[in-house]
């Protein structure tokens, strides 16, 4: 199960992903991102993301390449994404 919460903070929208991010929820994340970016910059809060399948990790990488900032991330997910320590 994946919970997606959009949090407005100043001019940025933070998309908080909680639970397990699996392939069936990629379209939901893409839709939330497309909606959020209409209001300005978007950040991801992955601090409560417990797992992401390889396809979901690719989607997160695509969002990062599109300019999305990682606001928070668990060390487990950071390792899966090969991110520097946040």
N, C-alpha and C positions, 0 to 999 in steps of 0.2 A: 504494500500500500504506500502511495506517495501523497503527501499533503503539500500543496503549493499555496503559499500565502503572499499576497502582494502588500508591501508596507511602504507607504509614502513617507519619505524623509527629506525635507527641504525640496530640492528639485530632482532628487533621485528616487527611483522606485527600487526597493529591495525585494527580490523574489526569494523567499525562504523555502527551501526544499527539505522536507522531513520524511524520514522512513527509508523505504527502498525505492530507488529509481531504476525501473526496468523498462525494457523496450516498449511495452504497451502504453507507457505514459509519456513517451517522447513527444507525441503530437500535443498533449496537454501542456507540456513545458514550452514548446514552440509557440503555442497560442498565447500563453501567459506572457511570454517574452514580447511577442508582436504587439500585444495590447499595452504592455508597460512602456515600451520604447516610444510610443506615441506621446508620452508625457515628458520624455527626457531621458537622461542616462539611466542605465539599469545595472544593478549589482546583484550578485548571488550570495546568499547566506547558506552555506553547506554545513554548518556546525552540527546540525541534527540529522544529517544524511548518514544513514548507517551502512548503506551498500549501494553500489551502482554497477550494472552489468557493463560489459565492454562497449556495447552500442550506446548506452546512456553516457558513458565516459566520453565517447567521441562527440556526442551532442554538447556536453559541457565544454569540451575543447573548441568546438565550432563557435559557441557563444563567446568564449574568451577571445578567439580570433576576430570576432565581430565587434570587440571593444567592451564586452561585459567585464566588470571588475569583480573579483572575488572579495567580498566584505569579510567573510568568516568561513573557516573550513576546518573540519576535524583532521587530525594528523593522518588517520587511515585513508580518507578520501584524497588528501594532499599527496600521499604516497602513490595511490592509484593513478592520479593525474600527473605525477612527476613534477609537482609544483615545488618551488622554493618555500621554505618556512614562512608562514604569514605572520 
